[in-house]
Amino acid sequence: MIIQYDSLNNGYNQTINTHCSLLDEKLKAMVLEKISQKCAKVDLNENIIEIYASYNDAARKNNLDGRASDIRGVCKGFRSSCNGMYFRDIDENNCIISKPFKRYKSSKYIVGIPLDDEKEEIYFNSILEASNLLNISRQSIGKCIKGDSRYTNVNGYIWREIDFQGNIINNNYDIDELK
């Protein structure tokens, strides 16, 4: 195809040779082993639930395909959780490598507590993330979190800000009264 379309002169190809050493399976495995970091899913008390060979492995086994970078962000302290799950890097002895959490001043970690007992709580790293994923107004979620009496619940959920340990930061309303 390179010769047929003369893509050396009329395209992006720089050589006729199309063989790439990264296609070699042994080399690919070696590179992946070098850059892979073992990690573990942990509970809120940092007790190990399950160990994974890499962030990709953790994403695959937790039905988070394509979200390995989010898991890496949790392990490195840039995110609090990934879909309500917590992950940590581990060393060769399967001991947790703790990283201090880097919280940005403007972000609020939030939980949506369902009014319907059949639904589960949903966790988000920010109001913006919840707004985008659920197609809800950011302002409505923010007013619910602040305790505005006109926004006691939004989209079937009571919204509250949470700290890094998952504890609800109270406002003026008792959640049980709102249900």
N, C-alpha and C positions, 0 to 999 in steps of 0.2 A: 504494500500500500504506500510505503514511503517513496519507493521508486516510481510507482504508477502515477502518483499525484505530485511528484517532485516537491515533497514537503520539506526538503532540506532548504530549498530556495523560496518556496511559497507556503511556508507553514512554520510550525514551532519545533520540528525535529532538528536536532543538532548532529545526529549520526545515523547511519543506516543500521547499526547494531542495536537490536532491541532487547538483548539479554541483560537482565538486571541481577546482580549478585544477591539482592534481598529476596529473590524468589527461591533461593536455595533453602530448603527446609531446615538443614542443620544450622545455617547461619541465622535464620529467622528465630529458631528456638533459642540460640545463644543470646541474641539481642533481647528477646523477650525476658529471658531469665535475668539478664543484667538490669533491666529497667523495671521489672516487676517487684512490687513490695508486698510482703505478706501483710494481711490485715485480718481483723476479727470483728464480728458483730458483737456488740456489748449491750448490757442493760444500763439503766440510769446510774447504777452503782459501779459501773465499769467491770462487771463480772462477764467473762467471755461466754458467749452463747455458741458461736460457731467460728471456725478459723478457715480462711481462704488463702489460696496461693497468690492471688493478685486482686487488684481493684476490679478488673474485668470479670474474674471468677466470682467475686462477691456480687457484682451487678447481675450476672447471669443467674446465680443461684437464688437471688431474691426478687426475680422478675422485674429487674430494673435495667433491662437491656439498653445500651447506649448511655447509661448514666454513671459509668465508671469514673468520669471526671468529678461528678458530684460526690461520690464516695471518697475520692481522694481529697476533695475539699473538706469533708467532715474529718478525715484522719489528720489533715494538716492544720485544722483549727479555723478554717475560713467559713465553715458552715456549721450550724448546730446539729442538724440531722438531715437525713435523706428519706423522704416519705415516712417520717416518724421513727426511722431506725438510726441507731448510733453505731459508728464504726471507729476503730482505732488501729493505727499501725502496730505491728508486733515484731519483735526481734526473732533471731534464730532459736531462742529458747521458749518461744511463745509467750513472752512477757510483754505487756502493753507498754508502748512508747507514748507517754502522755505529751501532748502539745497544749500549751495554753490557748484558750479560745480567744480569737481575735474578733471582737464584736465591734461593728461599726455603729456610730452614734445614732444614725438615722433609722436603722432597721429595728423592727419589733418582731420578735418571734411570737407567733400566735397559734392558738388552738381553736378549732371550731367544735363546739360541744353540741351534738345533735339534739333536737327536741324530740325526735323519734328514737326510742330505745333500740330499734333494730339496726340503726346506722352506727358506725364507729366514729370516734373522734378523729379529726383530721388536723395535721400539723403543717405549718408553713414557716419558711425562714423570713418572710416579710408580708406585709399587707399587700404589696404590689404582686407578689407571687400568687397569693390566694385570689386576688382580683383577676389576674390574667388567666389562671387555670380554671376558675369557676365562673368566669364572666360575670362578676359582681362589681359594683361600684366600690372603689377604694374608700371614698368618703363615707359610704354606709357602714363598711366594716369598721373604720376608724371611730365613727360615732357610737357604734355598738360597744367597742372596746372602752371608750371613755365613759360609758354609762348614760348616754342620752336617752331619756325616757321614751322618745318616739322610735328608737332603734334598739329595742330590747333583744331582738333577734333579726338576723338577715339571712334569707335564703334557707330557712329551716335550721340554722345554727346560731348558738349563742357564742359570740366571739370574745376571746380574752387574750391578753398578752401573757406570755409565759417567760420565766427565766431559763437559764441554760439547763437547769436540772429538771425542767418540765413542770415546775410549780406555778400555779396561776397567780398572777399579780392582781390583787383585788381592786375592784372599783366599788361603786355604791350599791350594787345589786347582788343579791344572793342567787346563785345559779339554780338551786332547787326550787326557789319561789317562782322563777321564770318558766320552769318546765311545767 
